[in-house]
Amino acid sequence: MMGPVATHVTTPSATAPTTWEIEPAGPLRGEVRISGAKNAVTKLMVAALLAKTPSTITNAPRLGDVDLTAGMLTSLGAGIAIEHAAGGEPGTIVVDPVTTASSRIPVHYSGLNRVPILLVGPLLHRVGEAFVPMVGGDRIGIRPVDFHVDALRRFGEECEVRPLVVRCRAERMRRAWPRRRRALGHARI
């Protein structure tokens, strides 16, 4: 019995990727290598700023959001090494947070993706302040950051939301954290 046959193929254009219509003629067989999820990899890159030593992320996809996140981390002073595998295969990313000294992500990253607001916590931890551009990356409109800002304010932080940036300082968080944990019924740190 013959395997599945491609019955119609459209060529890629500027607006549509290549599409295949498959007429079933039996089970599909073969191997496909799947890279890690973009949304997971960018969050892991951000979380790596909390470490004391370099973090290695494997099976990383070669996508624009990964490169944008790498650019943001580099602008903060973090060391970034990206090794792409041959043929577009998933690669490896190493994030070294030790040299992170800046708290400012350039405003030209404003509206490009949702990563900047996620950098606030690690920057408050590492540097004591954060100055990040507003989030974006969606055609449906502006992503709200109010729940991020409200959470930080509950810790006693001063956060200011401007049209293009969010700015927070961590002077009170370090004092408020043990008190907040006790209020939630957690053991003292």
N, C-alpha and C positions, 0 to 999 in steps of 0.2 A: 504494500500500500504506500502511496506517495504521501510525503509530509505536507504541511501547510504550504500554500502557494500564495505569493503576493499577487493580487489581482489588479491592483491599481496603485501607482506611486505618483505623488505630486512632488514637484521639485521645490526646494526652499525658496522663499522670497524674503524681502525685507520685513514682511509682517507675519508670515506663517512658517513654521518649521516643516520639515519633511514629514509627510504622513503616509502610512501604509495601511491598506485594507487587506485583511487576511481572511481567506476563505478556509474555514476549518476542514481538514481532511485527515485528522488524527491529532495526537498529542504533540505539543511543542517539545523539542529536545535541544539541549545545548547548554552553554555556560555564559553567564553575563556577570561582570564584576560591577557591583553597586558601590558607589562612594558614600561617605557619610553625609548626613543631612546638613545643608547650608546653615539652617537655623541653629543646629546643635553646635557646629564648628565655630560660628561667630561668638556664641555664648561661652564656649570653652576658652576661646582666645581672650575674652574679657575677664573671665574668672581667673585666668593665669596671672593677672596682675596682683592677685591676693597672695600668691606664693612667694616663698623666699628664694627659690631656685628655679631654673628654667623648666618649662613644661613642654612636652612633646605631644602633638596631636597627629595621629596617623589617619589614613584613609580620608584625607581632606579633599573635598571637591575643588576643582579649578573654576571658580566663579567670581563675578564682579564684587559681590558683598564680602567675600573673604579678602579680596584685595583692598576694598575700602576700609575694612576693619583693621587690616595690617597697616594701612596708611595712618589711621587714627592712632594706633598704638605707637607707631614710629614717631609721630608728632609729639607724643608724650615723653619720648626718650627710651621706650622699651626696645629691646633688641628683638628683631624678627628675622627668622630665616625660613624661607619657603622653598622646598624642593619639589618640583613638579616631576612626576613620572613621565616616561615617554608615551606619546600617543594619546595624551589627554587623560591618562589613567590617574586615579587619586594619588595625592602626594602626602608630604609630611610638613608640618609647621612647628617650629620651635619658637616659643615666646619666652624671652628672658626679661623678667620684670625688675631686676636689680637696678638697672640704670634709669628707671622711671623717675623723673624729677619734676616734670611739668604737670600742671593741672588744667591746662588749656588746650582744647581741641580746636583747631582753626575753624572759623565760621564757614569756610567754603564747603565743609562737610554737612552743612545744614540741609535738611530735607532729603538727603540721599538714601538713608535707611534708618532702621529703628535702634541701632546699636548705641548711639551717643548717650541716651538716658540710662542705659545699663552700665555705663562707665562711671556714673556718679558714685555709687557705693564703693567700688574698688579705689577710686581716686580719693574719696574722703578717708578711707582706711590708710592708703599709702602716703598721700601728700597733705591731707588735711583740708583740701578744698577742691572744688570741681567747677569748671567753666566749660559747658558742653553745648553744642548747637542743638537746635530743635530737631526732633525726629521727623522722618518722612518715609519715603519709599512706597507709598500707597497711592493708587489713582483715586481711591474713594475719598480722600481728604486728609486733613491733619489728624495725626494720632494724638490722643490726649496723654498728657504727662501728669495730670493732677493727682492721680493715686500715688505716683512715685514721690511727688513733692509733698503731699499730705503725710505720707509715712515718715519722711525725713523730718518734717515739722513736728510730728508727734514725739520724735526723739529729741526735740529741742533745737533743731537746726534752723539756721536762717537760710531760706531759699528764696531766690528772686527769679521770677519767670518774666523774661522780656520777649519781644517778638521773634528774635532769632536765636536766643540763648537761654540756658538755665544756669544759674550760679548758686552754689551752696558752700557753706563753711562747716567744718566739723568740730569747732571748739567746744560745743556743748555735748555732742554725741558721746564723747569719751567719758564724760561724767555721768550722763543720763543712762547709758547702757546697763550698768549693774542695777541701778534703781528700777529701771523698766523691767528687767528680768525678774527682780523680786516681786514687783507688782503683778506679774503674770504667773507667779507661783513657782518660778525656777530657782534652783540653788544659786548661791552666790558664786561669783567667778573668782 
